[in-house]
Amino acid sequence: MSMGGTECEHRDLEYLGEQKSEEGSNKYYLCKSCKGVIIIAPNMRGAYFVKRAGS
């Protein structure tokens, strides 16, 4: 999964949970390698990568 030009491939993920939205539920995953958070939008409409501060 290529997200935002990062060098990490985000292969070692930990499921953090989900948050309900108007269209369904956003699913949150922690990349154990780079400590970034990946958010998967409902119906796979989009994926977002949030890099932790100081990473």
BELPECOR-V924325 format. One record per helix or strand. SS is the DSSP state (H for helix, E for strand). FROM is the first residue (numbers start at 1). TO is the last residue. If there is no record, write none. Layout:
# BELPECOR-V924325
ss->[SS:SS]
from->[FROM:FROM]
to->[TO:TO]
This chain:
# BELPECOR-V924325
ss->[E:E:E:H:E]
from->[13:24:37:42:47]
to->[21:31:40:44:50]
